[in-house]
Amino acid sequence: MLPVKKNDRLDVHVHDLTHEGAGVARVDGYTLFVPNALPGETVEIVVTKTNKQYGFARLLNVKEASADRVEPPCPIFYQCGGCQLQHFSYEGQLRQKRERVVDALKRLGQFDVPVHDTIGMPEPWRYRNKAQVPFKQEGDRLVSGFYRPRSHDIVEMSECLIQDERNDKAVQVVRDVLDARGVPAYDEKTGRGVIRHVMARYGYHSGELMIVLITKTTKLKGVNEIVADIVERLPDVTSIMQNVNPDKTNVILGATNKLLYGHETIEDKIAGLTFTISPHSFFQVNPVQTEKLYGKALEYAQLTGTEQVVDAYCGIGTISLFLARKAAHVYGVEVVPEAIEDAKQNALVNEMDNVTYVCGAAEDVLPQWKKDGVNPDVIVVDPPRKGCAESFLETMVEMGPKRIVYVSCNVATQARDMRYLADRGYRLMEVTPVDMFPHTAHVETVAWMEKVE
């Protein structure tokens, strides 16, 4: 029998945070997750749901507050699902993120290695260069905002404190224009309506602005007037695109892009390198921290100018081009065809001829490169949250680079993958966490592994 049941009210001590930012408490060994509670606090809760292994509770009252508890500056923080940690001091967030990395490395990878302090931001607000904002219809009003946690209920908002102000302004202007022109929001229950999301992308260094109208239908009534209205109110706009997504899906972008105004892409820079960005491009949303993240990856790669380097999961070539400035040759592989086209374009724009890009799964492409005489000194990996396929890890071990640099957005799968590599001749030297998304529960890590001679 469980020690708690639904609707029980009780006081608990919070000792940790989950990877989603909820407080973790225990009652007679039974785990309860409590959103908005912080480590070290004693809180009054009500149990909202129980499973066999764990349950969920709502925070009613903070009896003993953490010294790190602060007043969230955002008025809708407790309703909106965009951030999880605005009630946690920034110093506390950075400390907690490092602790989470140390814990995952020990618990899931059996590693006890130096983990540096989390690299934070001097000014951890207004850092996002991309907004993707859902729309809904409220009577005859068009409303935009963010989803409540674990729901598709939109909380209306006019500004987001982690979003670049120019993106906030762009989304508001577009919403007002579409509203005035009578464009109805898409209703996911009925499948009717037109506008699903608006995306705004702002070039941090270039100042270029892209607006993407994501619609259910190809036809957008009054499109010329809509574009003219947007340009009149946002004269700096570089690109207005329409993306058509007719599917009943949670995926934001559809396959088809249509140019409505200006250019099909915008440009931005990272550490002096120029990148071309389309609606579908994966481009890091925090340009300030991206330089620090990739700078740390470059430091761990320890390039002297003579090395062959493989960049697995290379995306649009951001890390590859960083590495190519210090390596003899960089080979990039990526499974998304559009990303590889972007990567090739970015190499051209930056006049770099010591990079080769191939589209395919890394575990298929690397053995072919090995047959063709490519023997990398360093392999850099930056996989999605699920980590690396075991077949790819096996291939990497067979290729035997002297150094592996593992960049990750999920330290749990990173620890698992690095344990596989450590059992097959590699030593984990050290790890650095980087705070790419202040006030959220996410943390990125860069790890350095050396082949044991």
Residue pairs with C-beta under 8 A, 6 or more apart in sequence:
2 30
2 50
2 52
2 55
3 27
3 28
3 29
3 30
4 10
4 27
4 30
4 32
4 47
4 50
4 55
5 47
5 50
6 47
6 48
6 49
6 50
7 46
7 47
8 46
8 47
9 44
9 45
9 46
9 47
9 60
10 27
10 44
10 45
10 47
11 42
11 43
11 44
11 45
11 63
12 25
12 26
12 27
12 32
12 34
12 42
12 43
12 45
12 57
13 25
13 41
13 42
14 23
14 24
14 25
14 34
14 37
14 38
14 39
14 40
14 41
14 42
14 43
15 24
15 25
15 26
15 39
15 40
16 23
16 24
16 39
17 23
17 24
17 38
17 39
17 96
17 100
17 441
18 24
18 33
18 441
19 100
19 412
19 441
20 84
20 441
21 35
21 84
21 85
21 440
21 441
22 33
22 34
22 35
22 36
22 37
22 84
23 33
23 34
23 35
23 36
23 37
23 38
23 39
23 41
23 43
23 59
24 31
24 32
24 33
24 34
25 31
25 32
25 34
25 37
25 43
25 45
25 57
26 32
30 54
30 55
31 53
31 54
31 55
32 45
32 47
32 54
32 55
32 56
32 57
33 54
33 55
33 56
33 57
34 43
34 45
34 56
34 57
34 58
34 59
35 58
35 59
35 84
35 149
36 59
36 78
36 87
37 43
37 45
37 59
37 62
38 65
38 66
38 68
38 69
38 87
38 88
38 92
39 66
39 96
40 66
40 67
40 68
41 62
41 63
41 64
41 65
41 66
41 69
42 62
42 63
42 64
43 59
43 60
43 61
43 62
43 63
44 59
44 60
44 61
44 62
44 63
45 57
45 58
45 59
45 60
46 57
46 58
46 60
47 55
47 56
47 57
48 55
48 56
48 57
48 58
49 55
49 56
50 56
62 69
66 92
68 88
68 89
68 91
68 92
69 87
69 88
69 89
70 86
70 87
70 88
70 89
71 87
72 78
72 86
72 87
73 86
73 161
74 80
74 83
74 86
74 160
74 161
76 155
76 157
77 83
77 86
77 87
79 148
79 155
80 145
80 146
80 147
80 148
80 155
80 157
81 146
81 147
81 148
81 149
81 150
81 151
82 146
82 160
82 162
82 440
83 162
83 439
83 440
84 439
84 440
84 441
85 93
85 439
85 440
85 441
86 161
86 439
88 96
90 120
90 124
90 438
90 439
93 120
93 435
93 438
93 439
94 117
94 118
94 120
94 435
95 118
97 118
97 433
97 435
97 443
98 115
98 116
98 117
98 118
98 433
100 411
100 443
101 115
101 118
101 411
101 431
101 433
101 443
101 445
102 115
104 411
104 412
104 414
104 415
105 111
105 112
105 113
105 115
105 411
105 415
105 418
105 428
105 431
106 112
107 415
108 412
108 415
108 416
108 419
109 415
109 416
109 418
109 419
109 422
109 428
110 419
111 415
111 418
111 419
111 422
111 428
113 428
113 429
113 430
113 431
114 429
114 430
114 431
115 430
115 431
115 432
115 433
116 430
116 431
116 432
116 433
117 433
118 433
118 434
118 435
118 443
119 289
119 292
119 293
119 296
119 432
119 433
119 434
119 435
120 435
120 438
121 127
121 286
121 288
121 289
121 435
121 438
124 435
124 438
124 439
125 161
125 162
125 438
125 439
126 161
126 162
126 163
126 164
126 165
127 162
127 164
127 285
127 286
127 288
127 289
127 438
128 160
128 162
128 163
128 164
128 167
128 285
128 286
129 164
129 167
129 201
129 202
129 203
129 204
129 268
129 283
129 285
129 286
129 287
130 167
130 199
130 200
130 201
130 202
130 283
130 285
131 160
131 163
131 164
131 167
131 168
131 170
131 171
131 198
131 199
131 200
132 197
132 198
132 199
132 252
133 144
133 145
133 146
133 171
133 197
133 198
133 199
133 200
134 144
134 145
134 146
134 147
134 154
134 196
134 197
135 142
135 143
135 144
135 154
135 175
135 178
135 185
135 186
135 195
135 196
135 197
135 198
136 142
136 143
136 144
136 154
136 185
136 187
137 143
137 184
137 185
137 187
137 193
141 179
142 175
142 178
142 179
142 183
142 184
142 185
142 195
143 154
143 156
143 175
143 185
144 154
144 156
144 157
144 171
144 172
144 175
144 198
145 154
145 155
145 156
145 157
146 154
146 155
146 157
146 160
147 153
147 154
147 155
148 154
148 155
152 188
158 168
158 172
159 165
159 168
160 168
161 439
162 437
162 438
162 439
162 440
164 202
164 204
166 200
166 202
166 209
167 200
167 201
167 202
169 234
170 198
170 200
170 202
170 209
170 211
170 234
170 237
171 198
171 200
173 230
173 233
173 234
174 198
174 200
174 211
174 213
174 230
175 198
177 226
177 229
177 230
177 233
178 195
178 213
178 226
180 229
181 221
181 222
181 225
181 226
181 229
182 221
182 222
183 194
183 195
183 220
183 221
183 222
183 226
184 192
184 193
184 194
184 195
185 193
185 194
185 195
185 196
186 192
186 193
186 194
186 195
186 196
186 215
186 216
187 193
188 248
191 216
191 248
193 216
194 215
194 216
194 217
194 220
194 221
195 213
195 214
195 215
195 216
196 214
196 215
196 216
196 245
196 252
197 214
197 252
198 211
198 212
198 213
198 214
199 210
199 211
199 212
199 214
199 243
199 252
199 253
199 279
200 209
200 210
200 211
200 212
201 209
201 210
201 212
201 266
201 277
201 279
201 283
202 208
202 209
202 210
203 209
203 238
203 266
203 267
203 268
203 269
203 277
204 268
204 287
204 288
205 268
205 269
205 270
205 287
206 266
206 267
206 268
206 269
207 236
208 238
208 239
208 266
208 267
208 268
209 234
209 236
209 237
209 238
209 239
209 266
210 237
210 238
210 239
210 240
210 241
210 265
210 266
210 277
210 279
211 230
211 234
211 237
211 239
211 240
211 241
212 240
212 241
212 242
212 243
212 253
212 257
212 279
213 220
213 226
213 240
213 241
213 242
213 243
213 260
214 242
214 243
214 245
214 252
214 253
214 254
215 242
215 243
215 244
215 245
216 244
216 245
216 246
217 244
217 246
218 244
218 246
218 256
218 258
220 226
220 242
223 242
223 260
227 240
227 260
227 261
230 237
230 240
230 261
231 237
231 240
231 261
237 261
237 262
238 262
238 263
238 266
239 259
239 261
239 262
239 263
239 264
239 265
239 266
240 259
240 260
240 261
240 262
241 257
241 258
241 259
241 260
241 264
241 279
242 257
242 258
242 260
243 253
243 254
243 256
243 257
243 258
243 279
244 254
244 255
244 256
244 257
244 258
245 251
245 252
245 253
245 254
246 254
247 254
253 279
253 280
257 264
257 278
257 279
257 280
264 278
265 276
265 277
265 278
266 276
266 277
267 274
267 275
267 276
267 277
267 349
268 274
268 275
268 277
268 283
268 287
269 275
270 284
270 287
270 290
270 291
270 294
270 318
270 322
271 291
271 294
271 295
271 322
273 318
273 321
273 322
273 346
273 350
274 346
274 349
274 350
275 281
275 283
275 316
275 317
275 318
275 342
275 346
275 349
276 316
276 342
276 345
276 346
276 349
277 283
277 316
278 338
278 342
280 338
281 316
281 338
281 339
281 342
282 315
282 316
282 336
282 339
283 316
283 318
284 290
284 293
284 318
284 436
285 436
285 437
286 436
286 437
289 434
289 435
289 436
290 318
290 436
292 434
293 407
293 434
293 436
293 444
293 446
294 318
294 319
294 322
295 322
296 432
296 434
296 446
297 319
297 322
297 323
297 380
297 405
297 407
297 446
298 322
298 323
298 326
300 403
300 405
300 446
300 447
300 448
301 307
301 309
301 323
301 326
301 327
301 378
301 380
301 403
301 405
302 378
302 403
303 309
303 323
303 326
303 327
303 378
304 326
305 326
305 327
305 328
306 328
307 327
307 328
307 376
307 377
307 378
308 327
308 328
308 329
308 330
308 331
308 374
308 375
308 376
308 377
308 378
309 323
309 327
309 329
309 330
309 331
309 376
309 377
309 378
309 379
309 380
310 330
310 331
310 332
310 333
310 366
310 369
310 374
310 376
310 378
310 379
310 380
310 399
310 401
311 317
311 319
311 320
311 323
311 330
311 331
311 332
311 333
311 380
311 382
312 333
312 362
312 366
312 379
312 380
312 381
312 382
312 383
312 388
312 392
312 396
313 333
313 334
313 335
313 362
313 381
313 382
313 383
313 384
314 320
314 332
314 333
314 334
314 339
314 340
314 343
314 357
314 382
315 334
315 336
315 339
315 343
315 382
316 339
316 342
316 343
316 346
317 332
317 342
317 343
317 344
317 346
317 347
317 355
317 357
318 346
319 380
319 382
319 407
320 330
320 332
320 343
320 347
320 355
320 357
321 330
321 346
321 347
321 350
321 352
321 355
323 330
323 378
323 380
324 330
324 347
324 352
324 354
324 355
325 352
327 354
327 378
328 354
329 354
329 355
329 356
330 354
330 355
330 356
331 355
331 356
331 357
331 358
331 369
331 374
331 376
332 340
332 343
332 355
332 356
332 357
332 358
333 357
333 358
333 359
333 360
333 361
333 362
333 365
333 366
334 340
334 343
334 357
334 359
335 359
335 360
335 361
335 362
336 359
337 359
340 357
340 358
340 359
343 355
343 357
344 357
347 353
347 355
347 357
358 365
361 389
361 392
362 381
362 388
362 389
362 392
362 395
363 389
363 391
363 392
363 394
363 395
366 392
366 395
366 396
366 399
367 395
367 398
370 398
370 399
375 399
376 399
376 401
377 401
377 402
377 403
378 401
378 402
378 403
378 404
378 405
379 396
379 399
379 401
379 403
379 404
379 405
380 404
380 405
380 406
380 407
381 388
381 396
381 404
381 405
381 406
381 407
382 407
382 408
383 408
383 413
384 409
385 409
385 410
385 413
386 410
386 413
387 408
387 410
387 413
387 414
387 416
387 417
388 396
388 413
388 417
390 420
393 417
393 420
393 421
396 404
396 421
397 421
397 424
397 425
397 426
400 425
400 451
401 451
402 450
402 451
403 448
403 449
403 450
403 451
404 421
404 426
404 448
404 449
405 446
405 447
405 448
405 449
406 414
406 417
406 418
406 446
406 447
406 449
407 444
407 445
407 446
407 447
408 414
408 444
408 445
408 446
408 447
409 436
409 442
409 444
411 433
411 443
411 445
414 445
414 447
418 426
418 428
418 447
418 449
421 449
422 428
422 449
425 451
425 452
426 449
426 450
426 451
426 452
427 449
427 450
427 451
427 452
428 447
428 448
428 449
429 448
429 449
429 450
430 447
430 448
431 445
431 446
431 447
431 448
432 445
432 446
432 447
433 443
433 444
433 445
434 443
434 444
434 445
434 446
435 443
435 444
436 442
436 443
436 444
